[in-house]
Amino acid sequence: MSFMINLYSAAKKGVFEVVSLPAVAQLGNLGLRVGTQVAVKTRYKLGGPVLLRVENDFVLAVGKDIATQIAVKEVRCNVTPDCDSKCPNAKKP
């Protein structure tokens, strides 16, 4: 059973599904929507941004103030060659 946490508290290198977003229109324009899978690549120290790999397509930096308002749940994923192509940890061909 997975539970919701905020994106800023999410484990580094983890794979998560976005459950809810703050009312910031630019997030949708940047490809971050409810249901989107993200992989946390880096969380910078001292309140810096979180770097995300979004749907295995691109990297997006999200500031701490926004990241703490994004609710995510952990996605169970086995990183194998037959991993789902939407998985942010899947290897690109």
NUMAR-789981 format. One line per 10 residues: their letters; for each residue z, x, y of N, C-alpha, C. Coordinates in pm, whole numbers, always signed. Layout:
BEGIN
A	Z X Y Z X Y Z X Y; ...;
//
This chain:
BEGIN
MSFMINLYSA	+0 +85 -118 +0 +0 +0 +0 +90 +124; -91 +66 +214 -95 +146 +337 -35 +65 +452; +21 +137 +546 +80 +71 +661 +17 +127 +787; +32 +54 +896 -31 +93 +1021 +56 +193 +1097; -12 +289 +1158 +52 +385 +1248 -41 +403 +1367; +7 +468 +1472 -84 +494 +1584 -162 +621 +1554; -279 +631 +1611 -371 +741 +1583 -311 +876 +1620; -231 +881 +1725 -173 +1009 +1766 -73 +1060 +1662; -9 +969 +1590 +89 +1007 +1487 +24 +1030 +1351; -104 +1002 +1337 -173 +1014 +1210 -178 +1160 +1165;
AKKGVFEVVS	-175 +1179 +1035 -174 +1313 +977 -304 +1386 +1007; -290 +1512 +1042 -406 +1596 +1065 -484 +1607 +935; -615 +1602 +945 -707 +1607 +832 -705 +1480 +748; -635 +1376 +792 -633 +1250 +719 -755 +1165 +749; -779 +1067 +662 -888 +971 +682 -825 +835 +705; -866 +768 +813 -804 +643 +854 -909 +541 +894; -871 +413 +886 -956 +303 +933 -890 +243 +1056; -969 +222 +1161 -917 +164 +1284 -886 +17 +1261; -763 -24 +1297 -717 -162 +1278 -718 -238 +1409; -676 -173 +1518 -681 -237 +1650 -697 -132 +1758;
LPAVAQLGNL	-757 -176 +1868 -787 -88 +1981 -732 -148 +2110; -702 -63 +2210 -666 -118 +2341 -790 -174 +2409; -770 -250 +2513 -882 -312 +2586 -948 -211 +2679; -1017 -114 +2618 -1090 -11 +2693 -1234 -19 +2645; -1321 -72 +2729 -1460 -98 +2691 -1533 +28 +2645; -1502 +142 +2702 -1572 +265 +2669 -1554 +306 +2523; -1445 +265 +2459 -1423 +302 +2319 -1532 +244 +2230; -1568 +120 +2250 -1677 +58 +2174 -1810 +126 +2201; -1833 +160 +2327 -1957 +228 +2362 -1966 +366 +2297; -1850 +427 +2270 -1846 +559 +2207 -1846 +549 +2054;
GLRVGTQVAV	-1854 +428 +2001 -1863 +411 +1856 -1730 +388 +1786; -1623 +374 +1861 -1491 +351 +1802 -1462 +202 +1807; -1470 +137 +1689 -1450 -8 +1678 -1356 -38 +1563; -1303 -158 +1558 -1219 -200 +1446 -1302 -188 +1317; -1244 -128 +1216 -1313 -107 +1089 -1378 +29 +1075; -1391 +101 +1185 -1451 +234 +1183 -1359 +330 +1109; -1416 +417 +1026 -1338 +521 +960 -1343 +647 +1044; -1227 +710 +1059 -1217 +833 +1136 -1138 +936 +1056; -1171 +1061 +1076 -1095 +1172 +1019 -1034 +1249 +1134; -905 +1271 +1128 -836 +1348 +1231 -862 +1496 +1204;
KTRYKLGGPV	-936 +1560 +1294 -967 +1702 +1277 -858 +1789 +1338; -819 +1758 +1461 -721 +1840 +1533 -641 +1752 +1626; -514 +1782 +1637 -430 +1719 +1739 -373 +1834 +1821; -412 +1842 +1947 -369 +1953 +2031 -223 +1937 +2072; -157 +2048 +2089 -15 +2050 +2123 +9 +2007 +2268; +135 +1983 +2297 +180 +1951 +2433 +113 +1827 +2491; +90 +1727 +2406 +35 +1601 +2456 -114 +1604 +2481; -184 +1700 +2420 -328 +1709 +2438 -402 +1604 +2357; -534 +1607 +2360 -614 +1504 +2292 -616 +1522 +2140; -669 +1420 +2074 -693 +1421 +1929 -844 +1429 +1910;
LLRVENDFVL	-889 +1523 +1827 -1031 +1531 +1793 -1054 +1454 +1665; -1150 +1363 +1669 -1181 +1278 +1555 -1324 +1299 +1509; -1347 +1291 +1379 -1482 +1279 +1328 -1500 +1131 +1299; -1594 +1068 +1369 -1616 +924 +1361 -1731 +895 +1265; -1700 +819 +1157 -1801 +776 +1058 -1891 +891 +1012; -1839 +1012 +1011 -1913 +1131 +967 -2038 +1157 +1052; -2043 +1099 +1172 -2160 +1116 +1259 -2136 +1215 +1372; -2022 +1205 +1437 -1998 +1286 +1556 -1849 +1307 +1576; -1818 +1400 +1665 -1678 +1431 +1698 -1648 +1370 +1835; -1530 +1310 +1845 -1488 +1243 +1968 -1347 +1288 +2002;
AVGKDIATQI	-1323 +1322 +2127 -1188 +1356 +2173 -1128 +1233 +2240; -1006 +1198 +2200 -935 +1083 +2257 -803 +1132 +2311; -774 +1101 +2438 -650 +1142 +2501 -528 +1078 +2436; -412 +1144 +2452 -289 +1096 +2390 -256 +954 +2433; -272 +921 +2561 -236 +788 +2611 -317 +678 +2542; -442 +704 +2511 -526 +606 +2440 -497 +612 +2290; -484 +731 +2235 -463 +748 +2091 -334 +679 +2044; -232 +676 +2128 -107 +610 +2089 -123 +458 +2085; -229 +404 +2147 -253 +259 +2148 -351 +214 +2040; -406 +308 +1965 -500 +276 +1858 -424 +272 +1726;
AVKEVRCNVT	-424 +154 +1661 -356 +139 +1532 -456 +169 +1420; -410 +249 +1324 -494 +286 +1210 -416 +269 +1080; -490 +260 +971 -426 +262 +840 -495 +368 +756; -419 +429 +667 -473 +536 +584 -572 +480 +482; -680 +554 +461 -781 +518 +363 -770 +618 +248; -758 +566 +129 -754 +655 +12 -895 +703 -15; -911 +834 -27 -1045 +889 -44 -1037 +1013 -131; -1118 +1017 -235 -1132 +1137 -314 -1256 +1208 -265; -1240 +1328 -213 -1353 +1401 -157 -1428 +1467 -273; -1530 +1397 -317 -1613 +1443 -429 -1759 +1430 -388;
PDCDSKCPNA	-1849 +1491 -463 -1991 +1479 -427 -2040 +1335 -419; -1980 +1243 -497 -2025 +1104 -493 -1943 +1020 -396; -1872 +1086 -305 -1792 +1018 -203 -1883 +927 -119; -1830 +813 -79 -1903 +717 +4 -1960 +787 +127; -2084 +763 +159 -2148 +830 +273 -2083 +796 +406; -2007 +685 +414 -1938 +650 +538 -1807 +727 +553; -1763 +792 +447 -1638 +866 +452 -1654 +986 +543; -1565 +1003 +643 -1577 +1116 +734 -1564 +1251 +666; -1508 +1256 +544 -1496 +1384 +474 -1613 +1414 +382; -1705 +1320 +369 -1821 +1342 +282 -1904 +1455 +338;
KKP	-1957 +1536 +248 -2039 +1649 +292 -2178 +1596 +329; -2228 +1648 +442 -2363 +1611 +483 -2464 +1688 +399; -2578 +1626 +367 -2681 +1696 +286 -2743 +1810 +360;
//
